[in-house]
Amino acid sequence: MYKILIIEDDATVSSIISEKLEQWGFEACTVQDFENVASQVGKEKPHLVLLDINLPYFDGFYWCEQIRKISKIPVIFISSRADDADKIRAILGGGDDYIEKPFSMDVLVAKIQGALRRAYSYTDTSYSVLSHGAIVLDLEKMTVTADGKSASLTQNETRIMCMLIKAGGKNVSRAKIMKALWQDENFVDENTLTVNVNRLRGKLRQIKDTDIIETVKGTGYRLV
């Protein structure tokens, strides 16, 4: 049974989400101490986190960064804030998805199911380690290494890098990448993919002084 940790300070919203998730066979738990959210994540060891932005003490952006220091579990932001700037900040801060309030519970469950499937069913034992030139991608550890330097990747970044390496320098369309990352979801803004690719680019630049992901204008991306 997958455990979902709900980090939401509105008791009514939290209760509604918990009840719905339990109906779908999930184990739902909630945060009560909003001053020590990260420690509760470590204690509960959930498979996925639903994270509001407007919280007491520290906001969701802060807690996402803290969670990323101790875990790579999927984090889905749930917030009434609809600005693109907030969505971009959530993804750049380590979030895997973003859903605006008010939302359909069926849509939320679909997003949770998709995130769990990507995180825990994505195994390819034939290719545990992939390489492109000096770049080495470890799918199990979700790390990319080059020139003795290493960077930790999120689930989505790992999947994108895997697809690009397997393409062998050929173009991978945006549509193909989006289908692989969010195959059952019809509510994904294309900007979310752009943010994920740009974040991956930034991590690659930290270990390799050149940009190895090339944008193929109007179509997709490839490795150079």
Disulfide bonds with the S-S distance in Angstrom:
none
